[in-house]
Amino acid sequence: MASPNGRVVAPAQFPPPVDPQQEFIKRELDDEEERIEVGVAIVGGGPAGLACANKLLQLLADERVGGPEVMERLGEVPVAVVEKGKVCGAHNLSGAMMRPSGLQELFPDLEPKDWPTYGQVDKDSVYWMLSPNRALPLKPTPPPFRNHGNYVVSVAELSRWLAEKAEEAGAYILTETAAAQLLVEDGAVRGIRSGDKGRGKDGNPLGNFEPGADVTAQATVLAEGTWGHLTGAAIREFDLAESREPQVWALGVKEVWKVPRKLDRVIHTLGWPLRYGAKHKEFGGSWIYPMGEDRVSIGFVVGLDSTDATVSGHDLLQQFKTSKLVRRILEGGERVAWGAKAIPEGGYWAMPKLSAPGMVIAGDGGGMVNVPVLKGIHYAIHAGILAAEEIFAKLKAGSNDFSRYEQAVEDSLIGKELYQSRNMKQPFGKGFFVGGAITNAMVVSKGRFPGGRWSNHRDAESPVHIGDKKDGYPKPDGKYTFDKLSSVYITGNATRDDAPNHIRVRENVPREVAEAWAWMCPAGVYEVPEDAPEEGNVDVIVNYTNCVQCGAITAKGGRLTTPEGGDGPLYQVT
């Protein structure tokens, strides 16, 4: 779609000033006496990385499979988890609805009552939102939204629980530690380099400066989650996305509310406040989940390829809350948490190759999310288990070729289920009604009709214009609807005001692109100056200390790099 002056402007035309392979791959290792040696380095303290750590330590402790012998060869630190947040889970956010299969396999001796959940789902409702005042129930519940037997969780709490289990088993968990570079030597991954700490805004060392270190490992697991910093560099370095479709993304914005009345069911909605037409490319919906007796999780998800620059996930959530359906649930309550995260939606065809010599990829970084059924946590856990099994087997044999892990994922429920839903996001590019009809046919036929391989197009390649979506957003009142900055405040964001800028964007771009970044970002990082011209190029203000590490900017034409360890949000119940 052209802008008012006739230009067709897409964020992809203004790539960020970054060279991932040059900056984020380190090809010469430090001297041996300066290195930190570990057996297996796992980057990311979320469900995938921590499931891998737990399973690997179970195998290393098992005499029946020769675990202690392998453990001895791995050295004093057999398994290390590198997590950039203040604690594991600090940067984790999801709805979240979890299928139980992952935890059942990882901890077969534990009962579901021992898991950190808010209970099992026994009632579902799905509504087509015709307007803020009209919600049409869809009965029977469409198959993708049937959640009987699944569990409501906070993925931040789940990660902390998995971290405790891993530490009890002997894992070394290095929190507040950024994995800044991937160590690559002679065509194989040798570990990671941790990021420096204590640099000022200009990049120069401060009085408390601590340099990073090479952390060498016999195997490296990239379980960084959405828009993994090193995962992106590894995909380019080893051509892991060759012959695959480009990954596409959505942004989920979430609030947790303390409410006076218990919610007795899981709710999903489609329709309003999104527009249906293909020209808008507004694909998404909402969730409302019960969290025990007195809390609910509410969130809104919207694709990052929309054409109206004023589409805002945060503001859509505030607008959605003004509906009668939501007011009945939240009325008399209090918001206690907020957060945001990008979600990989490209599906099966967008998954990269999952291994390179010395390395595997697991979880969201590998695109392991099933969009039609809104699930990914159990995939992350299963992928972590499969990675651990392959790494253990190959280290026992003295090899760093983990390529069999890819086939293990393909043969597992991850590969099988993602293949069935392989084309179910793409049809919505034709609009809500046509896309819905095609997708329903795919659901019924388990992906066989219409078959084939449907193409993805990068989110940043969608032309943007300054439209009128913003006109429907409510004015924040600070009690029921909220602005972005007050929302960032309650995340516990700990980024120093004088920290180096970890966001790479072109700082002089067409107004359409600048507005798209400003509205898209849930944390108010990007700002268009008040005196900027209405047309043509404008300078973008980057308030990078607001950043909550959602990753959306990388989908929309910029590049999120890793911040200093410990920076960013401190999510508790997201």
Disulfide bonds with the S-S distance in Angstrom:
none
